[in-house]
Amino acid sequence: MKRKGIIVSAFFGVILLTSTIALVLPNTVPESEQQSNTVTGTPADNFPDEQRAQFCGSGNAKSTPYVQEYSIPTECTNPLAVVTDFDGNVWFAETNTGKLAKFDPVTEQFTEYNNPSWPKGGRSMMWGIDYSPDGSVWFTDEAYDSIWKFSPDTQKYQRLGYPSEGNSLPQRLKVDGSQIIVNDFTGNKITFLDPTQSGDEMNYLSLPSPVDNSVTSAFAIDANNMVWYTNWIFQESGILVKYDHDGFQRSVSMVDEESLPLFDFIEIFELPPEILTPNGVAISDDGMVWLADTSSSHFFSFDPNTEQFTQYITSTPQLMTYGNLTGVIKSPISRPYWVDVDSTGRLVFNEQTSNTIAVMDLETEKLVEYSIPSKNPNWGDCGALVNCGLAQVFDFTVDRNNIWFTEWVENNIGVIDTSVNLPLDIDFSSNTIATSNGTSADLDFDVIPLSDSGPIEFYPIVSSPNKSLKFNIDTSKSITLKPDAAQKFNLSIQADEDAVPGVYKVLLGAQTEHVSIGKFVTVTIEP
């Protein structure tokens, strides 16, 4: 196998780390400078002693009223891509062992499947995984430019070489009927593979990017079988691409493939400048395209009919996710990463540096953000703070009411039960409000208790994607919500003199220790 660096430094410099803290990455310390390396006979031996707390976990599995974590029996596996099968079993890839593992939610037992083809000490970021109708599990492997197939019946792995030229990074993967679709993040293409062939090679078709020197991020397939994905250059520009792969395939069957330009079957939409790193892509039941921007706290919808983008925002990360012991973090961001739409039509996405997974009801625009209890202090400005940091929740999968996820640096998997009743709700006097430059408008909103179990401490949420809007509520002071009375707010929204006219989604709500609950109000700044 060809060995590459385990990660792409530019990619992880932007996405993996918080914006103001420089942390050591695997294999970046020259061997001559590495210190002790105690032999344990476990995958932890792939890291020097001084990095093991950072990458192998900092404590035991934890729980909240909404989240249950489970510790992986093998130490330091670095779990990443995750999917559920038709029986509800949870499959995930271990990036520090090259193995697949299965978790049975009924027995709460793990089974890890040894990969005899994996090189000793090998590590690879495995971002994509899917379960196919024949029972096979497919996953990507960026370090060795590979697509792997695992058969649970025979417990055998098959490695297939990914068609790479230069700096490839096969990332997300989806089994779609008789083909497998993979985005090549740094190789800048979408690849369609035929998995029905025997042997270690597959026929494939690669769709190159229309934008030179860009990256190709995740993809989604709409109800008309159109493939949507993004190409972008970090902090410069980007496009949303709609590709008719079925149309291309039908045309190929009638003419010479070489005389049929692929780009005749794509449609391009320019991304607005507010979208910096659109990694996640999903399609909701109404045909809207949803994008997660990993360089901010924003996510976006795109209406293919009007070709209009709408910008949304998450709540601000809780202090104990980043610590800020030194005070250098002035504007913490949540970094939405991957995004999906579940079987009930809800939008689901992970917020990497908020240590949360969010669920939004697309009809009511109610956003619930579930806090992940485990936190690794080596990924925050934590110092001696307790229960501070990030678990690096890089992937999730939805199985009915359950959202399963992996914790890359805590050696856990976990599940959110979205059927558990929430402690409070949010109500507005109006879902829309209008103002203009230099003027203000008022809106009443209530935080309503839904439980009589006792008082609830919360912080108000007021998050706006437009910094020229000012609000009269102090979000830095906690409020105690009594079980028999709503907390009422009279919100004044002031638009600066130089505010840009437009329509903005402002998030209002309440943030508790374990869950944040908010709703979006549509604020129009009129010319």
N, C-alpha and C positions, 0 to 999 in steps of 0.2 A: 504494500500500500504506500501511496505517496503521502508523506506527513506534512501537514501545514501547521501554522500557528493555531492554537486552540481558539483564538478569537481575532477578530479584525479590530485593531486598536482604535481606528477612527470611529468605527461604529459604536464600540462600547464606551469610548470617551464621551460620546454624545448621549447614549441611551442607558448604559448600565449604571453609571455613576451619578450621584447627585451633582448639581451644577457647580458647587463651590468647594467640593472636597476631593482631593486627589488620593486615590487608594491604589495599592499594589495589586496588579492582576496576575493570574497564574502564568508561570514561565517567563515573567518579565525581569526577574532578578537573575543576573548572570550566575552560573553555577559556582564560579569562584567566590562570589559574594554571599552565597547562601550559607546559613548557619547550620545548626544541628538538624539531623533528620533521623529521628528515632524510628526504628523498624518495628511496626506493629502487626504486619501481615494482613493489613486491611487496605482499602483504597486510599486511606489517609496518607499512606506512604508516598503518594504522588505529590504531596505538598511538604515543604519544609516545616519544621515544628512551629515556627513563628507565624505561619499562615493558616494553621489548621483550625483555630477558632474562627477565623474569618470565612473559611470555605466549608468546614465540616460540621458546623453547628455550635450553638452557644448554650443550649439547654434542652430540657425535655419538652415533649409535645404538650400543648396547652389547649384550653377551650374557653368559649364564651357562651352566652345563651343561644347564639346563632351559628357558631363555628366549632367543629371538632377536628383536632389534628391527630395524626398517627405517625409515630416514629418508624422509619425504615430500619429493619433489623441490622443490615450491614452499615457500617460506619462510612460516612463521607461519600455517598453515591452521586451527589449533585443532580437530583431529579429535575427534569425539564418538561418535554412534551408529554401531554396526557390526553387520553381518550377513554370512553367507556364502550363496552361491547353490548350486544343485544340482551345479555343476561344481567347487565348492571355492574359487571366487574370493571375495575379501574386498571388500565394499562398505562405505564409511563416508562420513559427512557431515562437511563442513568448515564449522565454525560461523563462521569469519572470512572465508569467500569465498562461501557460498551454493551451493557445488558438491557434487556427489557424486564420489567417486573409487573406482576399482577397483584391487585389487592381485592379480596373478596369482602364486600361490605357486610355480609351476613355473618361470616365467621370471624371477621376482622383479622384475617391471616394474609401475610405477604408470601408470594412465591417469586423468586428471582431466577431467571433463566440464564445460565452461563453461555457466553458467546465464545466458542473456541477459536474463532477467526480473529478475535480482537487482539491487537498487539499489546504486550505487557507494558503497563504504564501509560497506555494511550488514553487520551481525553479528547472529546469533541462536543461542541454544542449541537444538540439534536433538537431543533426548533419545531419540526413538523412530524405529525403522527396521525394515522387514521386506521380505522378498522373496516375491513372489506367484507362484502356479503359472504364470501367463502370461508370466513373465519380467520383470515390472515391479518397480521398487524404489519403495517408499513411505516417506516420512519426515515427521516433524513439524517445525514451525517456530514457536517461541513468540513471536518478536518481531513477526511479521506475522500472527499468528492464522491459520496456513495448514497445509494438508496438501498435500504435493507428490507427484506421480507422475512417475517417470522411466522412459522406455522405452529400454533398451539398443539395440534394433534401429534405432530412428530417431534416437537420441541427443537426444530432445526432452523438455523438462520441461512439466508441466501443473500449475498452481497451483489449488487448490480452497480456497475460503474456509471456515475452521472456524467453526461456529456459536458465536459468543462473545457474552457479555453482561457488560460490565464488565471485570474483571481476569481474563482467561482465560490459561491456560498449557497448551496441548496438549503432552502429555509423552510417555509410552510409547505404542507403536502395535503392533498385531498384526493381520495379515491372517488372518481366520478364515472359511474357506469363502467365502460370497458377501457377507461384510460385513467392515468394518474397525472395530476397537475402539480407542478412544483414551481415556485418562484426562485430564481437565482438572484439573491440580493446584490452581491457585488459583481456577478457576471452579467447583470443587467438584461435579464430575459425571463420569459415565462416558457416553461417546457412542458410539452404534452407527451407522455410516455405510454407505450403499449405494454401492459403487464402480462399479457397472455402468452408471450413468447417464452420458450425454454432457454436455458443457458444463462450466462452472466451478462449478456448485453441485450438491450431493448431498442426497437425502433422508436424514434422520437421526432418531434417537430419543435423547434425553438423559435419563439417570437421575440426578435430583438427590440430593444427600446427605441422609440423615436427620438429620445433625448440623449445626446452623447455625454459620456462621463457622469451619468446619473446612476442611481440604484433603482432596483425593481423590488417593491415591497409586496405585502400580502395581497391576496385576491379573493374575490367572492363571485358566485354565479347567481344570476337573477332567474326569475320565473320563465323567461324566454331563452334560457341557456346562454345568455351573454356573459362573458367573463369581464369583470371589472378589477382594475388594479391601478397602482400609482407608480410613476417614475418621478424622481426628484433629486435635486442637488441641494445638499444641506445649506439652509439659510440663504438660498439664492432663488430657486424657482422650482416648479413642478407641474405635472399634468395628471389628470385622471383619465384613464384609458378604458374604452369600451370595445371589446373584441368579439367578433362573430366567428367563433371557431367552427361551428357547424356549417355556416355558409361557406367558409373557406374549404372545408373538407368536401362539401358537395361539389364545389366548382373544380376542385382538383380531380375529382373522378371523371370530369368531362374534358379537361384540357391538360396540357403539359404543366406540371407543377412549377417548373422554372420560369414559365411565361406568365405566372399568376402572382403579382406582388401581394405579399401579406398585408401591406399597409392599406390595400383597397378595402380591407375588412375591419378596419379600426376607426373609431371616432374619438377625437381628443378634446378634452375640456381643460382649460387653464385653471390651475389652482389659485385661489386668492393669496396675497402675500402673508396673511395671518397663519396659513398652514405651512409649518416648517419641516416636520418629519412625519408624514402620514404613514405609519406602519400598518395599523389595523384597518381592514376594510370588511364591511358587512352590508347585506341587503335586507331591508325589512319587507314585510308582506305587502306593503303599499308601493313597493318599487323604489323607495328612497335608498340612496347610497349613504352609508355612515363611515366616517373616517376618524381614527384616533391619532392625535398629534402628540408624539412622545417628547417633544421639546418644550411643552407648555402644560397648562392645566385644561386644555381645550379639546373638544370633539365637535365634529361637524356633520350636518346632513347636506345632501345634494339632491335636488329634485330634477330628474332627467327631463321632465316636461317643461319646466320654466328655466332650467339650467342655472338655478340660484343656489348658492351655498348659505347655510345658516349656522352661526357659531354658538356653541354651548360651552359651559364651564363647569368644572367640578368644585367641590368645597376645598378650602385650603387644608393642606396636610396638618395633622395634629403634631404639636411640638415634639412629642416623644418619638416620632418617626425619624426626625433629623437631629434632635438634641439641641443644636445651636449653642453648645457650651462656650464656644469662642465668640459668638455673636456675629459671625461673618455672613450668615445667611439672612439676607434682607427680604427676599421675596421667594419663599418656598413654592415649588410647583409639584403637581401630582403625577405627571407623566403618564397619561393613558397609553396603553400599549397595544394589545390585541382587542378585537371587538367581535361580537357574535350576536345573532338574534336567535332566541330560544323558540321552542315549539309553541309557546303561547304568544309570541310576537314581542316579547320584552327584549330590550337592548341590554347586553351584558358586556362589560369590559373590565380589565384589570388596570389599576392605577399603581404603577411600580413604586414611586417614591412616597405614596401615601400609605403603602402597605394595606391596600384595600381592594376589594372587588365590588363594582357598582352594578346596579340593576335599575333600568329606567323603563317605566310604563310609557309607551309611546303615545297613548291616547291622552293620559292625564299629565304627562311630562313630570311625573313624580320620580325623583332620583333617590335611591337608597344605597348607601355606601357602607359595606360591612368591613370592619377592621379585622385584620388577621392578628391573632394574639401573639405569635412568636415574633421576636425582633432580635436581629443580630447587631450588637453595638459596634461592630467593626465596619459597618456600612453607614454610619452616621457620625455626627459631631457630638459624641455622647460622653466622652470622658468616663467618669465613674457613675454616671446615671444608670439606674436600674430600669429594665424593661424599655430600652431605647434602641432604635435602629430599624433595619429592614430585613425581612426574610427573603427578599428577591423573588416575589411571586411572579414568575415569567409566563406561566401558561395556566389555562383552565379549560374545562369542558363541562357542558350542561347536560344533565340527565334528569328530566322532569323538574321537580322542585329542588334538586340538589345541584350545586355547583362544586365540582371537584377541582382542586388546584395543587400545584407543586411549589415547594419552597426550596429554591436552588441552593441556598447557603445554610439552611437549617436541617437538611436531611429529613424533611417531613413531607407527607401529603396531607391534605385536609379537605373538608367538605363544609359548605354553607347550606343550611336548610332554610330556604326562602319561605317555607310555609309557616315558620314560627312567627307568632304575632309580634308586631312592632310596638314599642312603648308609647309612641306619640304620633300625631298626624299634624299636617299643615293645612291651613285654610286661608284663602285670600278674599278680600272684598271685591277684587276684580283680577282677572288673569291678564289684562292688558292695561297699559298706562301710556300716556303721551306727554311729552314735554318739549321744550325748545331751548336753544342756546341762552344761557344766562338765567333761566327760570327753573322753578322746581315744581314737583307734583307729589301728591301724597297717596299712600296706599296702606290700608290696614291689613295686617296678617296676624293670625293666631297660631300658637303652638298648643295643641290640644292633647291632654293625657288620655291614653287608651287603657291604662291599667290603674287599679286601686291598690297596688302592692306597696306603695310608698312614694316619697318625693323622688324626682329625677333631676339630677344636675346636668345642665347642658350649656353650650356656648351658641349664641346666635350665629347663623350662617347668612352672610350677605356677600355673594361672589358675582362680580361683573366682568365680562370680557372687554368692556370699554372703560379704561382708566379715567376718562373725563367725566364719568358719572360719580357723584359723591353721595354718601348716605349718612344719616344721623344716628345710626345704631352702633354702639361699641361692641365689637365682636371679641374683644380680649377679656371680657369679664363674664364669669359664669353666672347662671341664673338657676334658681331652684324652682322646679315646676311641681306644684302641689297636685295630688291626685284628684282633687275635686274642683279644680278651676283652671281655665285656659290662661296662658300668658299672652297678653295682647300687646302688639306693637303698632305704633303709628309711624310708618316709614316715610321719610321725606327724601325724594330723589332730586338732586340738583345737577343740572347739566352745565359744564363749563362754557364760557363764552366761545371757545374755539372747538367745542365738541363737534365731531363729524356726524352729520345727519345720517340716520339709518335705523334699522330694527335690531334690537339686541335682546338676548336671553339672559336674564338675571336670576341667579339661584338664591332663594330665600328658604331658611329652615333652621334646624337645630342639630347640633353635633354632640352626641353623648360619648361615653368612653368606648362603647362597643359598636355603635352604629350612628350614621348621619342620615337624616331624613330631610329632604328639601323638595321644593317645586319651583318650576320656572315661571316667571312672569315676563311677558313680552313688553319691552320698553321701546317706544318709538321716539327718537329725537327728530322732530320735524324741522325742515329748513326755515 
